[in-house]
Amino acid sequence: MSKVKCFSSFTFSYLTRAIMLARTLREAHPGWELWAMMVDTPPPGVDATAALADFDRVIYPEELGFDRFSAWLFKHDIVEACTAVKGQTMAFLLDSDADQVVYFDPDIAVFHSMNSVLDRLADHSVILTPHQVTPNSTFGQVRDNELTSLKYGIYNLGFCAVRNDETGRSFANWWARQLYFACYDEVENGIFTDQKWCDLVPALFPRVWVERDPGCNVASWNLSTRRIAITGDGVILVNGSPLKFYHYTKINSAGDIMTEKYAGDNVEIMEVWNWYKRAIKKVQVEGIPSGYWHYGRFDNGEKIPKSVRVLFRSRDDLYAAFENPFCTKGNSYYKWLLREQPEMLTKPSSGGFEAI
């Protein structure tokens, strides 16, 4: 029987979602080893061991040997950082006794066994799931779905499965290198975090399986072509196939709008969506501030604007000069900003300076 190691990458602000991923995965696959890649440090007063008890192992990115870790991480916002570490984590887990390594985004819930999908790794080395597996017909649907996929990536990297063979390891190492080089939300430059890189994968690597099962990676971006039904004994079907996993992207925000738009008379979609909303409320962990991310602020507590990160990553001289740009003491990037670009950091207030 294959040994599967599964991981997710997230911060404490996404902990409730990660807990639901772990619990639904555990129910579907009790034999899988579950890892948390925690791109964060716990808020004061939060017991990280207790909070992450649903995972078998917890690792932090600084354990994986990233070159100039603090300077490199500073270049990324929270979403970019959580995706930038995925390739290196996958390579790390493949350099172990795992036969297969699987990645899931934390905002995914697993409903049925994934064995029929992972069975493809008997003859393939990498499994990807496309955003779209059925063509849309109306202009509005094409605009929302196909055109969006062309901008943000053909494959949704909320899921990826790799076999521990030469090709699987080559893919993971290549992905890790590309993400270290550029894992940014810069659609205008042809990059969307880790996703756009994988448009190249079927051309660069052999034995890549494109999983077209409509029960995989169900989300707002493909509801226009997928219909959900719930049988009398509670089995959830998508176009007749058992629902393997649902991707609850941007729940309680833009995801609600797109889900309601495409659910139409398919009320079962809203049942699956609203079940998740109730579920994550039940697993709230006390003491985690809304939007918390340790790396979202300088060490003086001031919030780091995205523009400050973009400037740092776009200027080779700044990247070379400051080993730890989170630091505000001494000859620091923060002091340089106050001197050279103060408008990027702060705005006047009655109390002196106020973080934007």
C-alpha positions, 0 to 999 in steps of 0.5 A: 500500500502506497505511503501518502504524505499530504500537506497544506500551506497556510497562516494562522488567519486561515487556521479554521479552514485548514482544520476542516481540510485536515478533518475531512481528509482524515475521515476520507483517508485515515492512513495519510500522513498530514503535514502543515506548512505554517508560514507564520508564527503564533499570535501571543497567547496561542498554543500552536501545538494545540491549535495544529493538533489535527496535523501529524507534523508541522514545519515552518519555511525557515526549516527548509533552507531558503537562501536569505530567508527573511529578505526573500520572504519580505518580497511576498504578501500573505498569499504569495508567501503561502504559495511560494513555499509549496514547491520546496515543501513538496521537494522536501517531502519527496526526499523521504519515505513517501511514495506519493505527495499530495497538496491541498489548499487549506480552503478545501474540504474532502467529501469522498475517497481520492483513491480513483484519482491517485490511482493515476500515479501508477502510470503517471508522475504528476496530476493536475486539475484544470479550472475548466473541463467542459467548454462554456457557451455564453459570452458571460460564462466564457468571460468569467471562466475561460478568459479568467483561466487564461489570465490566472492559469489553466490548472488550479494549484489548490490541488497537485499530486506527485509520485516519488519517481525521477519525473515527480522529483524533477517537477518538484525541484523545478517548481521550487526554483521557479517559485523562489525566483518569482511567485507574485500576483503580477497578472500583467507580467504573466505571473499569478503566484504558483499557478501560471508556472504550471501551464508549462508542466505538460510541455516540460515533463512526461507522464502528466495526467490532467484529471477531468473528473467533475467531482474534483476541484469543484468551485465557483469558477466551474459551477456553470458546467457542473450540477450538484445532486444529493442522493437519498442516502447523502452521497453528493454527486457532481454531474453524476460523479462522487464529489471528491473535493470542493474548493471554497475560494473567497468564502464570505466575500467574492466567492459568495457572489459567484457561487450565488450567480451560478447556482441558479436553481441548483439549491444543492450547491448552496447547501454544500456552500453553507455547510462549510460556513457553519463548519468553520465557525464551529472550529474557531480558535480563540486569540487569533486576531482577524487578518493576523500574519506575523510577517505582515508587519515590521518589528515595530508593529507597523503594517507593511504596505504591498507597495513597499514589498514590490519596491524591495523585490524590484530593486536589486540594490535594496535586496542586496543591501538589507538582510532582514527588511522586517527590522526597523533598527540601525541601518535598515530598509525601514530607515531607508524608506523614511528617508527616501520614500516616506510617503510609501510608509506613513501618512500624517495623523494627530499622533505623528505617523499612522500606518497605512 
